[in-house]
Amino acid sequence: MASRPEDFDYVRLDFSYVFRSFKFFIFNVSYIWVIFSTVFL
């Protein structure tokens, strides 16, 4: 496992990147769903 400090920094940086991408993905999906509902319902 990661035992050196730089490994932990890399893992934390990667996790923050994944978290930002996930929030961006959720935002896009909800935005597209709102437009879809407005147009078709």
C-alpha positions as CSV (number, residue, x, y, z in Angstrom):
1,M,0.0,0.0,0.0
2,A,1.0,3.7,-0.1
3,S,3.3,4.4,2.8
4,R,5.2,7.4,1.5
5,P,3.8,10.9,1.9
6,E,4.0,11.7,-1.8
7,D,1.9,8.6,-2.5
8,F,-0.8,9.9,-0.1
9,D,-0.6,13.3,-1.9
10,Y,-1.1,11.6,-5.2
11,V,-4.0,9.6,-4.0
12,R,-5.7,12.6,-2.4
13,L,-5.2,14.6,-5.6
14,D,-6.6,11.8,-7.7
15,F,-9.6,11.5,-5.4
16,S,-10.4,15.2,-5.6
17,Y,-10.2,15.0,-9.4
18,V,-12.6,12.1,-9.5
19,F,-14.9,13.9,-7.0
20,R,-15.0,17.0,-9.2
21,S,-15.7,15.0,-12.3
22,F,-18.5,13.1,-10.5
23,K,-20.1,16.3,-9.3
24,F,-19.8,17.7,-12.9
25,F,-21.4,14.5,-14.3
26,I,-24.3,14.7,-11.8
27,F,-24.9,18.3,-12.6
28,N,-25.0,17.6,-16.4
29,V,-27.4,14.7,-15.9
30,S,-29.8,16.7,-13.8
31,Y,-29.6,19.7,-16.2
32,I,-30.4,17.4,-19.2
33,W,-33.2,15.8,-17.2
34,V,-34.8,19.2,-16.5
35,I,-34.6,20.2,-20.2
36,F,-36.0,16.8,-21.2
37,S,-38.9,17.1,-18.7
38,T,-39.6,20.7,-19.9
39,V,-39.7,19.8,-23.5
40,F,-41.5,16.4,-23.4
41,L,-43.9,16.8,-20.4
